[in-house]
Amino acid sequence: MTALVVTLDTTVDPAWMRTATDAEIFARTCCGYWARGVAHQSDLGWLVWESPDKCRSGEEPDREEALAAWQARTALPASWLRLDAAAALRAWVAGVRRWGEHWFQRADQERYDVVLQEALLGEVRYG
């Protein structure tokens, strides 16, 4: 049997784009227990350090290299992530795939966490 490919048109709620890239997303009740927002610029989104409990803020390994790569929009070192509009869109798709097109209307911080892990890490590793 051959695999079927399905394309789905969906409208991304602008409120999701604001929510996914707002500093509050890093609350411990959402993504903050596994992700630390290190730097933010409106055109670049967030530079994120995975596993914030492994070190204190400002002491993350490869921090300067990560900041330079983030600003240059090049590949980031290990454990560094980019939470920008593209990642927010990937998270939206993950939410639609898991819970349907209107997932955001019924979502809470736990669901935000799940879709952001899928978008940034490619899988749910935490929680």
Secondary structure, 3 states (H helix, E strand, C coil): CCCCCCCCCCCCCHHHHHHHCCHHHHCCCCCCCCEEEEEEECCCEEEEEECHHHCCCCCCCCHHHHHHHHHHCCCCCCCEEEECHHHHHHHHHHHHHHHCCCHHHHCCHHHHHHHHHHHHHCCCCCC
